[in-house]
Amino acid sequence: MIKHPRAKGNAVQLKLIKELEADGWLVAKVEQHGKFIKVKDMYGLFDLLAIHRNGDVRFIQVTCSRPHKHGLYEVFSKTYAKTYIGVYQYVWIKYKGWKVFQYVNGIRCLEE
């Protein structure tokens, strides 16, 4: 049984990393932990960076049960997401699986 919230988050991140790597993605965990670290996520938004052999790049936020507010991801995607650069939020919902939000040109899309 996982007791600490960070341990739960790490287990969910590891699950996603394994799934992405099985699909051919090279995944880097960019989230930082520490007493003196003020910004824990990359750009304050993302936990993982994934690169595929075909040239696609994904900035990924991983959460449990419910998504983070979508506004910042929509703004980031409008500014930086291009043809091969995607902004994603993966939400692990217990007993159901992943709920995936993709942000394209400032618009939130739900992937099934």
FENRA-V212279 format. One line per field, one symbol per residue. ss: DSSP state (H for helix, E for strand, - for the rest). psi: psi as a letter, one per 30 degrees, with the letter a starting at -180 (. if undefined). burial: I if it has 24 or more other C-alpha atoms within 12 Angstrom, else O. Layout:
ss->???
psi->???
burial->???
This chain:
ss->----HHHHHHHHHHHHHHHHHH--EEEEE------------E---E-EEEEE----EEEEEEEE------HHHHHHHHHH----EEEEEEEEE---EEEEEEEE--EEEEE-
psi->kkekeeeeeeeeeeeeeeeeefggkjkkjfkkklegjejelkggekelkkkleffkkkkkkklkelllkfeeeeeeeeefkaegklkljkjjjkfeakjkkkjjhgkkkkk.
burial->OOOOOOOOIIOIIOOIIOOOOOOOOIIIIOIOOOOOOOOOOOOOIIIIIIIOOOOOIIIIIIIIOOIOOIOIIIOIIOOOIOOOIIIIIIIIOOOOOIIIIIIIOOOIOOOO
